[in-house]
């Protein structure tokens, strides 16, 4: 009888283990609307919303892990995370698989209404332009060459604050950041209509050691876009 019981137990299939969480890396210096980070926790923001939406479609839980910008490529290469989103391949060196481009933004040149409105990028040659330390602006460099006079701020919000305080008359910013800061009332300066410097469709970089395949990630992104959820996520921060 004992032998029969053992046989019966042996015939019961083992419970399937749930897949391990999807780990998304988030830059520690990210600010809203990209992310708000408290200690080691990503509390809110577009990156968290996007990661959760992708994880659901991949049948996984999400873990959002803050990592300093200088360590992002190394951490992704070493498998400390599965993916990093809102980047482009030229911004992040490494042997990563890259998703389809899908996350829109615009790089803008904005000018205080109290200053003359530039008719083109070349109109600000020789004038200080608010920029963010560590960021590259290839379109401005190509258009202005040595006339591109950077005036660096530590982050995107400080860059807008510098413009609001009158320390510069022009600044480069992303449309997402600008619209969010205007909507929340943190940036109230009157502006001329912005000049679009470039259109961006950002991607997700996938770690070479991630169990998530690129085809599965792209299928999740396709679903996110086709079902309108990406549009709804972006609208939260406009």
N, C-alpha and C positions, 0 to 999 in steps of 0.2 A: 504493500500500500504506500509506503514511504517512497518507493521507487516510482510508483505511478504519479505521486504528487510532484516529485522532482521533474518528471518528464513533462507534466502539465505546465509547471513554471517555466521550463526551458522553452516551451512552445510559444509563450507570451512575448510578442515583439517588444524590444526596448523602446522606451519613450524617446521620441526624436528630440534632440537638443535644439533649442532656438539658435538661429544664426547670431554670431557676435555682433555687437552694435556697429553702426557706421560712424566712424570718427572723423569729424570735420575739423580741420585746423582753422583758427581765426586769429588774425594778427592782433597782438595785445594793444597796439596803438590805434586800433579801429575806433571810430566814433560814430554816433548816430548820424544818419539812419543805418549805417552798416552794422554796428553792434554797440551795445553797452555792456561793459565787462566790470564785474565786481570781484576782486580777488582772483580766484581761478575759475569763476563761473561766468559764462556768457548769458546775460540776463534777458536781453531782448535785441531786436534789430532784424534787418533783412537777411543777414547771413544765417541767423538761427532759424528764421521762418523758412528760408530756402532749404537748409539742411533737413529740417523736419519733414518738409514736403517730399524731398527726394528719398529720405529714409523710409517713409510710408510706402512709397511705390516700389522700393527695393525689399520690402518685408523685414525691415530692421528697425531697432531703436536707434536714436541719435545720441551721440556724445559730442558736444562742441568743446574743443580743447584750445585755450588761448596759447599762442606761441609768439615770441618776439619776431619782428620782421626779419632780422638778420639770420634767424634760425629756421625760417619756414622751409626753404629748399632742402636743408639737411634733414629736418624732421620728417618731411614727406618721403625723402629718399630712404630713410632708415625705417620707415613703416610705423612711425609714431602716430600717423593719421592716415586715413584712406584718401581723403580728397581736400582740396583747397579751391574755393570758388571765387568768382569775380576777379579773375586774373586773365592774362594773355601769355602765350608761350614766350614772347620776347621779354616779358617782365620777370620770368622765373627760369633760370637755367637749370637743367637737370634732365634725366632720362625718364620723363613722365609721359603717360598717355594723356591726350587732351580731348575733352568733350567737344561736341559741336558748339559753335558760338551761339549764345542765346540770351545773354543778360545785357540789356541795352543801357547805355548812358551817353552823355555828350560832354566833351571838354569845352568849356566856355571861357571867353575873355569878357569879363564884366568891368564896367566903368561907372564910377560915381556920377550921378546926374549933375553935380556941381562942376564937373570938368567937361571939356569938349568931347563929343562922341567920336571915337575913331571910326573912319570909314572902312578900314581894313586892318589886318594884323600889322602891316608895315607901318601904320600910322603911330604905333607906340614905340618905334625904334628909338633907343637912347633914353627912354623913360623907365623908371623903376616899375616892375610888375610883380605883384604879390604871387609867390610860389610856395610850394611845400618842400622842405628839406628832404633830399633823397629821391624825389620824383623827377622823372625826365619828361621833357616836353618837346618831342622831336619836330612837331609842326612849327612851333615857335622858333626853334633853333634854325630850321630850314628857311623860314621866312625872313628872319631878322639877322641871322649870323651873329657877328660881334655886337650888333645893336640890341640883342636880347639882354636886358639888364634885370637879372633875377634879384628879388628881395625875399629871402626865405623866411618862412614861419615854421614852427615845429609840427603843425598839423593843419588840416583843412579848416577847422573852425577858427583857430588863431589867425589864419590867413584872411578869413572874412572879417574878423574883428579888427585887424590892422587896416583894412579898407574902410570900415565904418568909422574908425578913429582918425581918418584922414592922413595916415602915414604913407599911403600910396593912393594913387588915383585909379589904378587898374589892378586886376587880379585874375589869376587862372583858377577855375574851380570846376567841379563836376556838377551837372544839373541836379542830380539826386541830392547832393549835399546842400546846394543852394536852396532848392525848393523846400527841403525839410526845415532848414534853419529859418526860412521866411515863414513857413506855416506855423512853426512853434513860437514865433515872435522873437527869436533870438537874434535875428538880423533884419533890421527895419530900414536900412539905408535905401534911398531912392536911386535907381539905376537907369542908365540908358538900356535899350534893348540889347541883349548880349550878342556877341559874335560867336558863332559856332566854330571852334578850332578843329574839332574832329568828332566823328561818330564812332562809338565803341560798342562792340558786341563781345562781352567778356565770356570766359569759359571756366570750366573746372579742370584742374590738374588731378590726375589719378595716380596714387602711389604704385610703383611696380610690384610691391608686395601685397597689395590689397586683394582680398578675395572677390571683390566686386569687379566684374569685367567691364570693359569700355562699352561693349554693345548693350549691356544691361543699364549702365549709367545713361547712355544716350537715349535708350527707350524710356527711361524715367523722365528725362528732360523733355522728350517729345510729348509725353503725356501731360507734363506740367504746363507746357505751352499750349497744346491743342485744347485742353480742357479749360483754359482761361485762368488757371490758378496763378500763374506768374504775373499776369496783368493785375489780378486782385492784390497780390502781395506787394507789388510796386506801388499800387494806389494808396496803400496804408501810410506811406511816408511822403506823399506829395502834399 
